[in-house]
Amino acid sequence: MAAKKGHKKTGGRVKGTPNQFTKTVKEVFTTVFNELQVNKTANLKEWAKKNTTDFYKLSAKLIPTDLTADLHLQEKKFPEWLTREIGGN
C-alpha cells in the first residue's frame, strides 16, 4: 500500500546511492570489456568500424541523462531612460 501524500520517506536506500546489483554488473562488464580489447579481432574499435550505426546508438546511451542545475535568477532592472520610454517599472 502506498504512503499518503506528504508522508516522510522511511527506510530504503538513500537517494543517489547506486543499486548494488547494477554496480556489480557494470564492474563485471568493464572487466570483460578490458580483457576483450587485447584481442585484435574482438575489440570494440574493430567492431565499431564494421557497425558504425550500432556503435553510435550505444554511445548515445552512455551520455548521462540526469542533469542537475543550480540556477540563481536575478530581477532584471531596465535602465531608467528605457523605463521612461516604455512606461514600465
C-alpha positions in Angstrom: 0.0 0.0 0.0 1.4 3.4 -0.9 2.1 6.0 1.7 -0.2 9.0 1.9 0.8 12.2 0.2 3.3 14.3 2.2 4.4 11.2 4.2 8.1 11.3 5.0 10.3 8.6 3.5 11.5 6.0 5.9 13.9 3.1 5.3 15.3 2.0 2.0 18.3 3.3 0.0 19.4 6.9 0.4 18.7 9.0 -2.6 21.6 8.9 -5.1 23.0 5.6 -3.8 23.6 3.2 -6.7 21.9 -0.2 -6.8 24.4 -2.9 -5.7 23.4 -5.3 -8.5 23.8 -2.5 -11.1 27.2 -1.7 -9.7 28.3 -5.3 -9.8 27.1 -5.8 -13.4 28.9 -2.7 -14.5 32.1 -3.9 -12.8 31.9 -7.3 -14.5 31.1 -5.8 -17.9 34.1 -3.4 -17.5 36.4 -6.3 -16.7 35.3 -8.4 -19.7 35.4 -5.3 -21.9 39.0 -4.6 -20.9 40.0 -8.3 -21.5 38.5 -8.2 -25.0 40.5 -5.2 -26.0 43.6 -7.3 -26.1 42.1 -9.5 -28.9 42.8 -7.8 -32.2 39.7 -9.2 -33.9 37.2 -8.9 -31.0 37.9 -5.4 -29.7 35.5 -2.5 -29.7 37.4 -0.5 -32.3 37.2 -3.2 -34.9 33.5 -3.9 -34.2 32.7 -0.1 -34.4 34.4 0.2 -37.8 32.1 -2.6 -39.1 29.0 -1.4 -37.3 29.1 2.4 -37.1 25.4 2.9 -36.7 25.1 0.5 -33.8 28.2 1.9 -32.3 26.8 5.5 -32.3 23.4 4.2 -30.9 25.2 2.6 -28.0 27.4 5.6 -27.5 24.4 7.9 -27.2 23.0 5.7 -24.4 26.2 6.4 -22.4 25.5 10.1 -22.2 24.2 11.0 -18.7 20.5 12.0 -18.7 20.2 13.2 -15.1 21.4 16.8 -15.1 21.3 18.9 -12.0 21.4 22.6 -12.4 21.5 25.3 -9.7 20.0 28.5 -11.2 20.1 31.8 -9.5 17.8 34.2 -11.2 18.1 37.9 -10.6 15.5 40.5 -11.1 16.1 42.4 -14.4 16.2 46.1 -13.9 15.8 48.2 -17.0 17.9 51.4 -17.4 16.0 54.5 -16.2 15.9 56.1 -19.7 14.3 52.9 -21.1 11.8 52.7 -18.3 10.7 56.2 -19.1 10.4 55.4 -22.8 8.2 52.3 -22.3 6.4 53.5 -19.2 7.4 50.4 -17.1 9.0 49.9 -13.6 
